[in-house]
Amino acid sequence: MRAFLQSFLRPTRLEPGASPGRGPAVVIRLVVTYLVLIALGGIFSVPAIWMISSSLHDLSGVFAQPFQWIPDPAQWENYRRAVSVLPFPRFLLNTIVITVPVMFATLVSSALVAYGFARFRFPGRDFLFAVCLATMMLPGQVTMIPLFIAFSHLGWIDTYLPLIVPSLFGSPFYIFLLRQFFLTIPVDSEEAAIIDGAGRLRIWWSIIMPQARPAMVTVLIFSFVGTWNDLFGPLIYINSPEKATLTLGLNLMKTQIMGSGIVEWNILMAASLLVLIPNILLFAFAQRHFVQGITMGGGRS
């Protein structure tokens, strides 16, 4: 299957003196390629389409067989109920209060460490970088109990500090991604800045960071999605319902909208779609920088 796809995706070589026009073979290859991509895109879109359709059904329509993909009539009232069952504006504000500091703290701290690994030569640099990458292999369940005990001794339980403070120390994956991107930036401009008397922090802020915009956007998108959709962290550290985030609110909604012991999945799907919209909009507006940051981040080692 892989060889079949590669045969269609690899570029066509033109013979010397040949016309750059598209011959039948090129057109067929393009048609097959687009058909395969459209089919794969449609398959991966089915869960999202089902969620949108279910959010516009009544409860009986969600489990109807066969499933009616186009609701008739559409229950737009589900969205009003979704934001009224629980204090959605409050949960939205709580999520923003956590997400925005985490995004920028993660970016700044990871970029500083990545710049050190990319430009400074010191004893044990490669070993420390390997240790940094090795921490990515530890699942969160391994460090969950020690971190909870530490934060409990600090009196941070039922506050946002356990969710924000760790971002001040960087993330191994973002450090790796930014370091790889920094290695692709020529050192000529930095050497000229050093001759002019600029310090390393000034070079990092004024020269490196502007040139690393695609990688920065990638880190911000990943950080936003990871924090915005995080359920595990708030579920462990947040006890007060008024401090809940949107994802924790969805979990609460699953139990609180059960009037007669039945989960109203159509209301839950409407609320889930509202929570998902910021992720879609962010990627739609920043996908060009995101793709560039991912592709260029795997450069030199």
C-alpha positions, 0 to 999 in steps of 0.5 A, a space after each residue: 500500500 505504501 509503495 502504491 501511494 508513493 508511486 502516485 505522490 512522487 513528482 513526475 520527471 520531465 525529459 529534456 526538451 519535453 513540454 511542461 504541459 500535463 499529459 494523460 499519465 500526469 492527470 490520471 496520477 493527480 486524479 487518483 491522488 486527490 481521490 485517495 486524499 478525499 477518501 481518507 479525509 472523509 473517513 477521518 471526518 466521520 466522528 466529527 460529522 456524527 458529533 455535529 449531527 447528534 448535537 442537532 438531534 433529539 435524544 431518540 434521534 441520537 440512537 436511531 437505526 439507521 442513523 439520520 445524518 441530516 436532522 429533520 427538524 434540527 434541534 438548535 435549542 440543544 445549544 441554548 440548553 448546553 450553555 445554560 445547564 452549567 455556568 459555561 461563561 464561568 468555565 470558559 473564563 477559568 479555562 482562559 485564565 489557565 491556557 493563556 499563561 501556560 501558552 506563553 510561559 511554555 514558549 518562553 521557557 522552552 525557547 530559552 532552553 532550546 537556544 542554550 542547547 542549539 548555540 552554547 557548547 559546554 561539558 555534558 551538553 549532549 548528555 543533558 539534552 538526551 536526559 531532557 528527551 528521555 523524560 518524554 518517555 515517562 508517562 504522566 501516571 509515573 509522576 502523578 503521585 509525587 507531584 500531587 504530594 509536592 503540590 499538596 505540601 505547598 498548599 496548591 491543591 484546588 488552585 490553578 498553580 499546579 496547572 500553570 507553574 510547571 510550564 515555567 520550566 519548559 517542555 521536552 518536546 517543545 525544547 526539541 522542536 525549537 532546538 532543531 529549528 534554531 539549528 537551521 538559522 544561520 549564525 552570521 547575524 548573531 556574530 554581527 550582533 556580538 561584534 556590535 556589543 549585543 548580549 545573548 539575551 538580546 540576540 535571542 529576543 531580537 534575532 532568533 525569535 523573529 526568525 523562528 516564528 513558524 516554530 513559535 506558532 507551532 508551540 503555541 498551537 500545541 500548547 493551546 490544544 493540550 491545555 484547553 482540552 486537558 481533563 486529567 490535570 483539572 480533575 486531579 487538582 481542582 475540587 471546587 465546581 466554580 473553578 472547573 474548566 470547560 473539559 471538567 465542566 463537560 464531565 460534570 454535565 454528564 452527571 448533572 443533566 441526568 434528570 431521570 438517570 439518562 445522559 442527554 447525549 445530544 446536549 453533551 455533543 452540542 457542548 462538546 462542539 462549542 468547546 472544540 470550536 476554538 481549536 478549529 479556528 486557531 488551526 485554520 488561521 495558523 495552519 501555514 505557520 504550523 505546517 512550516 514549523 513542523 517540517 522545518 523543525 526536523 532539520 539538523 541534529 
